[in-house]
Amino acid sequence: MNARGQTRDDPDEALLRRVAAGDPAAIQALIARKLPRICALASRMLGDATEAEDVAQEAFLRVWRQAPNWRFGGAKFDTWLHRVALNLCYDRLRKRRERPSAEPPEQVDPAVGADVEVEMMQTSNQVQAALSELPERQRDAILLHHYQELSNIDAAAVLGVSVDALESLLARGRRALRVRLQGLHS
Amino acid sequence: MTPERFAALADAFGADLRRWPEADRNAAQALVQESTLARARLAEADALDALLDLSRIAAPSADLRQRILATAPRPRATGPASARSRLLRWLSGLGAIGILTCGAVAGAAVVAMSGPSHVDADSLAGLYDQTNSLDVGGA
């Protein structure tokens, strides 16, 4: 694999070829393989499950349009899909900034009760809040590398930065999170 | 690998060496085996990784899967029963004048059926109705 994340060995190639031919089993398999990942990325970026689902749905519309035209041997399909999802999220975040939001994103109500599930959700929300307070690029680097488990090369390609720049973003973001999450125990 | 470089990589990529840049893994592994300091840096990184992993995301709803599936391309029709073959047989039944008259409409339909398409029997019926209203003449 070269420094731009291009490879001849795309793990999604065979599946994508069958999707392009309209193979129903391949379409279901691609949805099963990619939908949870794209939803997770969008949920963490937007902090809103409904908006995340809208992003995922739009991303797959683009997959169906692109599948017949996909050129293998270039960028990996997963890298491209992450780039599409990221851009769709950026669009929504930009629209939020342009207009005051009427309602905040969905949060767990701490008054519901002090059971374990609620406590876990509250902790999750605290981590999510710390992530959302990071500068955008640091947050995105951590989302792509830690949560989406992209390699440093693929994450750098999605963000359009060098691997050295990605490493710097990750290091700064993680240092900031270590400070913000002090006192939170796993 | 120097201890300083190891610390920088742990800061950036966390405790799992499999997630580190490929070129650095072997040297990092060697340092971990011989250095207490390196293991301590990994433990710090692991603590942060564990905190990050407390962020939980709900799985996509079944409804979302269905909505996405509904927009997926249909299989390309092949063989004698294909929509293209049926359309061409129907056009040939109109005679030469009929084909010229509705050539533009048929051409658009053939082009539409060339790629991943959602053309189905209803769409063909609509095309027939539209063309049938023209003064095509012939048999």
Interface residues (C-beta under 8 A of the other chain):
Chain A: V19 A20 A21 G22 D23 P24 I27 Q28 I31 L35 P36 C39 A40 S43 R44 A49 E53 A56 Q57 F60 L61 W64 A67 P68 M120 M121 T123 S124 V127 Q128 L131 I142 H145 H146 Y147 E149 S151 N152 V163 E167 S168 L170 A171 R174 R175 L177 R178 L181 L184 S186
Chain B: A8 L9 D11 A12 F13 G14 R19 W20 P21 E22 A45 A47 L48 D49 A50 L51 L52 D53 L54 S55 R56 I57 A58 A59 P60 S61 L64 R65 R67 I68 L69 T71 A72 P73 R74 P75 R76 G115 P116
